[in-house]
Amino acid sequence: MNNNEFSKIELKYIIYKTEELLELAQNRYKITTQVSNRAKRRKYEDIDIIDDPINKPIIRAILELVDEIKEPKILRD
């Protein structure tokens, strides 16, 4: 599998997770601002951001929020 194929798979996964987040959200405006604020915070916390699409703050924020909404018990432990 070459790098281009790997990128397509990862991008499809990111798009799927983004759509999943929007479906799970009761309020799209609220979830959008949460993603934005988390990405901003992550950007300033993690100055050594790599140009890999997976490691972009906005992508990481989306993936984290989907996990938090789907598995709230993870955060309680």
Contacts in CASP RR format, 6 or more apart in sequence:
PFRMAT RR
TARGET T0000
AUTHOR 0000-0000-0000
METHOD contacts of the structure
MODEL  1
MNNNEFSKIELKYIIYKTEELLELAQNRYKITTQVSNRAKRRKYEDIDII
DDPINKPIIRAILELVDEIKEPKILRD
7 53 0 8 1.000
10 53 0 8 1.000
10 54 0 8 1.000
11 53 0 8 1.000
14 53 0 8 1.000
14 54 0 8 1.000
14 59 0 8 1.000
14 62 0 8 1.000
14 63 0 8 1.000
17 62 0 8 1.000
17 63 0 8 1.000
17 66 0 8 1.000
18 62 0 8 1.000
20 66 0 8 1.000
21 31 0 8 1.000
21 35 0 8 1.000
21 62 0 8 1.000
21 65 0 8 1.000
21 66 0 8 1.000
21 69 0 8 1.000
22 28 0 8 1.000
22 31 0 8 1.000
24 66 0 8 1.000
24 69 0 8 1.000
24 70 0 8 1.000
25 31 0 8 1.000
25 69 0 8 1.000
31 65 0 8 1.000
34 61 0 8 1.000
34 65 0 8 1.000
35 58 0 8 1.000
35 61 0 8 1.000
35 62 0 8 1.000
35 65 0 8 1.000
36 58 0 8 1.000
36 61 0 8 1.000
38 57 0 8 1.000
38 61 0 8 1.000
38 64 0 8 1.000
38 65 0 8 1.000
39 57 0 8 1.000
39 58 0 8 1.000
39 60 0 8 1.000
39 61 0 8 1.000
40 57 0 8 1.000
42 57 0 8 1.000
42 60 0 8 1.000
42 61 0 8 1.000
43 49 0 8 1.000
43 57 0 8 1.000
46 57 0 8 1.000
49 55 0 8 1.000
49 56 0 8 1.000
49 57 0 8 1.000
53 59 0 8 1.000
54 60 0 8 1.000
67 74 0 8 1.000
68 74 0 8 1.000
68 75 0 8 1.000
END
